Amino acid sequence: NIVLTQSPATLSVTPGESVSLSCRASQSISTSIHWYQQKSNESPRLLIKYASQSISGIPSRFSGSGSGTDFTLSINRVESEDFSIYYCQQSYSSLYTFGAGTKLELK
Amino acid sequence: EVQLVESGGGLVQPGRSMKLSCAASGFTFNNYDMAWVCQAPKKGLEWVATISYDGSSTYYRDSVKGRFTISRDNAKSTLYLQMDSLRSEDTATYYCARQGILDLFFDYWGQGVMVTVSS
């Protein structure tokens, strides 16, 4: 199975800061990575598809980059509503896997 | 508006069975693959199973293979997950999620249903 390692596990920031969240795959997966946001007690929400493709209705401050094994979710100027957990998911293998998540918390 | 509504969760004893349902609306159900994703309490997301748009193909994570069965009724726009030989480690919230046939990500999610396996 393809293992996704997200770092850091927790990121403490103040509103207005810009941040980068990392997702590393155990083997090359081209751009078959997708990012989700999960707020407390809510269902996950798709943020970015195929590493860098935007999703309708998602604020433009969210962007993604990377290919191969290293991927990044960037949030430009974090807003209070962004404090939640972020997961990456790979679809390169038909046995999909998620990363363990990065918690973005208020500093 | 796309809606996915799960039902059928609750408390079940180890070794017993439970069947989850997911009623879909707001889109053409038989144009999409569908999936179940679970989340143990205070833990991350885990993909459980996927079924193709026509039910002809199914995929499972290793830990549920042979115990869980994903199925669908396109006439009723409903997705199912039959869970047999349940274990304590199956305790989780189970989400129904829509997946494109060629777009291999989950673009809509249900609200989730809790399954607790305990004696």
Interface residues (C-beta under 8 A of the other chain):
Chain A: N1 S32 H34 Y36 Q38 S43 P44 R45 L46 K49 Y50 I55 Y87 Q89 S91 S94 L95 Y96 T97 F98 G99 A100 G101
Chain B: A35 V37 G44 L45 E46 W47 T50 Y59 R61 D62 Y95 D103 L104 F105 F106 D107 W109 G110 Q111 G112
